[in-house]
Amino acid sequence: MIKDFFIVTKFILSFAVSLSALFAYIMAKGEVSLDMFLATFSVLLVAMGVSTLNQVQEYKEDSKMARTKNRPIAAGRMTPRTGTIIAIVLIALSLVAIYGLLGLTGVHIFAFAFIWYNLMYTPLKKKSALAVVPGAVLGVIPPAVGWLVAGNSLMELEFIALAIYFFIWQVPHFWLLVMLFHGDYKDGGYPTAMRLFGQASLQRLTFVWLVFTIQAGIFLVSVFEPYMATMILTVLVGIWAFVSSLELLKESFELKNARSVFWKINAAFLAIIILLSIDVYIKHHIS
């Protein structure tokens, strides 16, 4: 039962998502505090809640796909009603947690996350292969929470650069997954970018979005004006990301190779965030 709870809430993915709130807090304030951990925990709760509700909404489709057929609700080990109760409890707890940090502003942000993910994005991805683009807005919410809890404004140039980076990152991230699991998505009845564009075109489009992400990373780094050592490291990471993405332009590229590109690209883009967070933290404590 405990294992199923972690699966139905997508705990590992939800935890990874919540870390962007933690890093955004450090990038905004240059400190580590209790509020930072509370912000991260509140994002974890809402991410687990909306993910659980998502599995309630899609359990029939999940049962048709090899990758997801063993999820608790899809496999029949958990009823949709139980999943709904878990989702409601987690979302309610997240609202209480974020209210203590940001008041009604935080409640509105989490309500938006629920509406956008479960009531807009989830139904839309059954209709359109391009649902990932509006869905990418969701990637901006966790860092926005961390930034606000740190006492900063979302209108600051630093956050705008961070938001652009997280938004653009979501698209190639998802399209690489589509390359890996396009057969599953087809079995589940989902329209995919693979079917819409074809493999060769999707590879090129994903490459273009990865270049956009690298450009967004350059903008992000320039806005934060890090130490020279951090600058050099981020440049090296960016070069590695670009070289890794060139695999997508090879005519001999096989879909199974998308897994390697996926992990390299995500590792590179996460490294940029970590390096900038460390840089801001050091700057704050030296000054």
ZIFENMO-V991968 format. One record per helix or strand of 2 or more residues. SS is the DSSP state (hx for helix, st for strand). FROM is the first residue (numbers start at 1). LEN is the number of residues. If there is no record, write none. Layout:
BEGIN
{{SS FROM LEN} {SS FROM LEN}}
END
This chain:
BEGIN
{{hx 2 7} {hx 11 19} {hx 34 24} {hx 59 4} {hx 72 4} {hx 80 23} {hx 104 21} {hx 131 5} {hx 138 12} {hx 157 31} {hx 193 5} {hx 199 26} {hx 228 22} {hx 255 32}}
END
